[in-house]
């Protein structure tokens, strides 16, 4: 038997596994690394976060990704070269981070790599009827496996599409394994570049979990402050807080078709971008609006979109909304969400079982990798997601 296959078989039957989850989102700010000790599978999953770090991307790295990110047309040669380059970059980050933690690569059973999404294209977004849903993540798993010497599971979203879904969001699988509860309802709201949520009603099966993208998270606000304030993001929502919401622009944004489409659904910065904002500014006839007022309106638009979809779920009073992602640190945005939800639904940052607002997404992919190798039946996680890359 191939020794790497033998190792894979052995780790699938271990009582617990050390899994390094990786996440780099559409904000392009860096690579999240969550070192997890995971036992069990499905609803019997137990996860302890041993260490967590975010390694910021250099501006040069961001610029390389931005050449193809969310662009309808790209240089094919450049795209081909960027895929292994990103894999090697992430492998180097992994090796250095493990060394800084004092962890040997041999101690890590699996790497779970989300990859860098550069284009997300569900069927409702494109106008090519002969094609179905599609998504593309770069950062080749073989390069990560070879450069780290660790079995790597990557490209999780393709199986989701192959099974007839849109490739996103995938949070429902990990959320169900980690946060499902027979005694209470749980709503997990992730505000990354795009906002999505998972509603796990008490005692439900995986197939009854509601999970959907719901519109922009930070992406339009981040794009705007980068273009007009030379900042990476609006820290704590201070720029938005200094402006006034423009009702005409807010109405134009809220009338976008995607917002009113039924759930589940998925989207990305391919739709929610500055071109869309410019179109709405023109249609609302508010071309003289101040930059601060645009930020205030974008913040309220994000909050309003999130709240609309939460209220459409008809959840009962007293439910806690546990927020993760970069948006969890935007006080202005969270205040807007809490204001619109009302006082009987509580909004707070996720900090549960050692998993916090920053680490959650990387942890979720560690859970998916664990399910890939250790689930005792397909019903444990619904789908076996991810492609396996061996170190040699």
Protein Blocks (a to p, Z undefined) as FASTA:
>chain_A
ZZklmmmmmmmmpmbdcdddddddfkonaccddddddehehjlbccddfbdcdddddfkl
mmmmmmmgopabdcfklmmmmmmmmmmmmmmmmmmmmmmnopafklpmbdcdebjafbdc
dfklpccfkbccddddehifklmmmmnopacdehklmmmmmnopaoiafklmmmmmmmgc
fkbccddddddfbccdddddehiafklpccddebjfklmmmmmmmmmnopabdehhlmmm
mmccdfklmmmmmmpmklmpccdddddfklmccklmmmmmmmnopakbcfklmmmmmmmm
mmmmmmmmmmmnopaehiacddedjklmmmklmmmmmmmnopmbccddddeehiafklmm
mmmmmmmmmmmmmocbfklnopagdddddfZZ
